[in-house]
Amino acid sequence: MAHYDITHTCGHDERIELFGKTSERERRIEWLQERPCTECWKKERAAEAEARKDKEAAMIVEKLGNDAAEAINALSNATCTLEGSAKQVAWAEDIRSKCVAQALNQVCDFVARIPGKATAQQSAVFAARCNAVASLIANKTSAAWWIDNRDDIAKAVICEAIKAHA
């Protein structure tokens, strides 16, 4: 075991602890020196994710219009205070955030497959469905519900949204 001071490509210095053979340590040091530090790497990934999100939003507005984009924004921000024990709430919030991320990925995949622009009626139907799902997510306050339906949360959310708006 040894400590090494690494200067990354971003100019930041980091002190690391390495184990193993000397040759493996040297290879790891060289690899780290060719990359930005952990904090800069995280900032780069966050900036890339934000740029991807902006690109997807622009595609949605272009193909479906502003109403659909607002519905998708409502879906991405659908939250509420959950009821249950601290452990249940933490677990359910994780399940809910994964559910929202999955829904947003499916929406973006769907929109990407639309050839050209959607009609006003198609856009309105799409926005209504996104709003229904967002409303359901924002109003499901029971942590137990999220935990009980964790194995197929997408199906559970869609079934509940259909029941609520039928």
N, C-alpha and C positions, 0 to 999 in steps of 0.2 A: 504494500500500500504506500502511495506517495501522493503528495500534493503538488499540483502544477499550476502555474499562472499562464493563462491563455489570452492572447490578444486576438479578438475576432475581426472579421472583415468590416464590421461596423465601427471599429475603433474602441469598443468597450473591452475591459479586462474582466476576466472571471477566474476565480480560484476553484479548481476541481480536484477531486480525489479519484485516483485510478487504481485498479487492482489488476493483477495478472502479469503475464510475461512482459519484459521490457519492450520487445518488438510490437506487441499488441498495444501497449501504452503509447509508444511513439506513433503508431498508425492512427490511434484515436486522437492524439494531440494534433497531428497534421490535418485530420478530417475536421476537427473543431475550429482550427484556425482558418479554414476555408469557408466558414459559415458565420452568419451573424449570431450575436449572443441570444440567449433564451428570450429576453424581453423584446428585443428588436424583431426576432422571429415571430413572436406572438403578435406584435403590432402589424407586421407584414401580412400575416394570415387574417387578422381582423380587417385590414384594409381591403384585401382580396375578397373576403366574404361580403363586405359592404358594397364593393364594386359589382360583384355578381348579383347581389340583391337589387341594386339600382338598375342593372341591365334587365333583370327579370321583370321588374316593375315597369320599365319602359316598354318591354315587349307586351305585357298585359294591357297597358293603356292603348298601345297601338292596335292590338288585335281585338280587344273587348271593350275599350272605352273606360272612362273615369269611374262609372258606377261599379264596374267589376273590380277595378283597382282599389276602390274604397272598401269594397266587401272583403277583398283579400287582406287589406290592411287591418280591418276589424278582426278577421280570423287570426292574424298573427299577434294581435294584442288581446285576444280573448282570455281573460283571467278573472278570478274571483277569490275571495278568501275561503279556504276550505275548512270544514269542520271535522274534528277528530283529534286523536292524540298527536303529540308533536311528531312521533315517528311516522304515524299514518299520513299526516299532512306532508311531511318531507317526501315520503315515498310517492304519494299521489301527485304532488307537484312535478316530480320527475316524470311520472307516467304521462301527465297532461302535457308537459312541454315536448315530450317525444311524440305524442299524438298530434300536436299542432305542427311540429316540424314535418312529420310524415304527411299530413294533409297539405301543407304548403308545397312540399316536393311533388306530390301528385298533381296539384293544381298547375304548377309550372310545367310539368311534363305534358299535361293535357293541353295547356295553352300553346306550348311549343309545337304540338302536332296539328294545330289548326292551320289549314292552308288559307292564307290571306286574312281578311278581316271577317269577324263574325257579324251576323245581322243584329239589329237592335233587339229583336226578340230573343235571340240566343244569348246575347249579353245580359239581358234582364233576367232570364232564367238562371244563368250561371251566377249572377250576383245574388239572386234570391236564395239559391242553394248554399252559397258561401255564408250569407248572413244567417241562415238557419243553423248551420253548423257552429258558427261563431257564437250565436245566441245560446245554443245548448251548452257549449263549453263554458261560456261565461256564467251560466246559471246552475251548473252542476256543482253544488257546494259540499257534497258528501265525499270525504276522502275515501270512505269505504266503497263507494260506487266505482271510483277510478281503480281502486285496487282489485275489486271483484271482477272487473272487466278487462284487466290488464293484458290477458292473453290474446284477445282480439279486439283491441280498443277501437280500431277504425270501424269495424262492423257495429259495435255497440253504439258508437256516436251517431253513425248514419241511421241505424234503426230508431234510436231515440229522437233524432231530428225529424225523421219521417212521421213518427207518432205525434210529435208536437205540432206539426204543421199539416196534419191530415184532416 
